[in-house]
Amino acid sequence: MAVTRLKRKDRRNKEFTRIRKTNLKNVKQLVYIQSPYKEVSGIVIED
């Protein structure tokens, strides 16, 4: 019975690490662009 539980736990751990790795890759790929209005603080320009 303990072997089955360990196998399930192993599968779950592998799945969580796979998801975590993909999320970290996606976060690293985000490109942060500086705001063109950084000199003017507190003003929101709407068109």
MORA-V196418 format. One record per residue. N is the residue number from 1. RES is the residue in one small letter. SS is DSSP state (H for helix, E for strand, L for the rest). BURIAL is + if it has 9 or more other ideal C-beta (glycine too) atoms within 8 Angstrom, else -. D_CENTER is the distance of its C-alpha to the mean C-alpha in Angstrom with 1 decimal. Layout:
{{N/RES/SS/BURIAL/D_CENTER} {N/RES/SS/BURIAL/D_CENTER}}
This chain:
{{1/m/L/-/35.5} {2/a/H/-/33.3} {3/v/H/-/32.5} {4/t/H/-/31.1} {5/r/H/-/28.9} {6/l/H/-/27.6} {7/k/H/-/26.9} {8/r/H/-/24.9} {9/k/H/-/23.0} {10/d/H/-/22.4} {11/r/H/-/21.1} {12/r/H/-/18.7} {13/n/H/-/17.4} {14/k/H/-/17.1} {15/e/H/-/15.1} {16/f/H/-/12.6} {17/t/H/-/12.3} {18/r/H/-/12.0} {19/i/H/-/9.2} {20/r/H/-/7.3} {21/k/H/-/8.5} {22/t/H/-/7.6} {23/n/H/-/3.8} {24/l/H/-/4.9} {25/k/H/-/7.4} {26/n/H/-/6.1} {27/v/H/-/4.9} {28/k/H/-/8.3} {29/q/H/-/10.1} {30/l/L/-/9.9} {31/v/L/-/13.5} {32/y/L/-/14.7} {33/i/L/-/18.3} {34/q/L/-/20.8} {35/s/L/-/22.5} {36/p/L/-/26.1} {37/y/L/-/27.4} {38/k/L/-/26.2} {39/e/L/-/29.9} {40/v/L/-/30.6} {41/s/L/-/28.8} {42/g/L/-/28.7} {43/i/L/-/29.9} {44/v/L/-/28.0} {45/i/L/-/29.6} {46/e/L/-/29.9} {47/d/L/-/31.7}}
